[in-house]
Amino acid sequence: MSEVNHPEAHVNEEPRNDFMDVGVGFGVTFGIMLVISVAAAVISFLMS
């Protein structure tokens, strides 16, 4: 007989903290956008 894999019997090999993943994602995105906006402001100030 072939072995049937049931989702209920699946073991989560790599548990993750979804809240921390989302928080880190927002933080990294905010940091990148902040760096880009500060750089654009500095370049705009230097060109004037």
C-alpha positions in Angstrom: 0.0 0.0 0.0 1.2 3.5 -0.7 1.7 5.9 2.2 -0.9 8.7 2.2 0.3 12.1 3.6 -2.3 13.9 5.6 -2.0 17.6 6.4 -3.1 17.0 10.0 -0.1 14.8 10.6 2.4 17.2 9.1 5.0 18.4 11.6 6.0 22.0 11.3 9.8 21.6 11.0 10.6 25.3 11.1 8.2 27.3 13.3 8.1 31.0 12.6 6.8 34.0 14.5 4.5 35.6 12.0 4.0 38.8 14.0 7.8 39.4 14.2 8.2 38.6 10.5 5.6 41.3 9.7 7.1 43.8 12.1 10.6 43.3 10.8 9.3 43.6 7.2 7.6 46.9 8.0 10.7 48.2 9.8 13.0 47.3 7.0 10.7 48.9 4.4 10.3 52.0 6.5 14.1 52.3 6.9 14.7 51.9 3.2 12.1 54.5 2.3 13.5 56.9 5.0 17.0 56.6 3.6 15.8 57.2 0.0 13.7 60.2 1.0 16.6 61.7 3.1 19.0 61.2 0.2 16.5 62.8 -2.2 16.1 65.8 0.2 19.9 66.2 0.5 20.4 66.0 -3.3 17.6 68.5 -3.8 19.1 70.9 -1.2 22.6 70.6 -2.8 21.3 71.3 -6.3 19.5 74.5 -5.3 
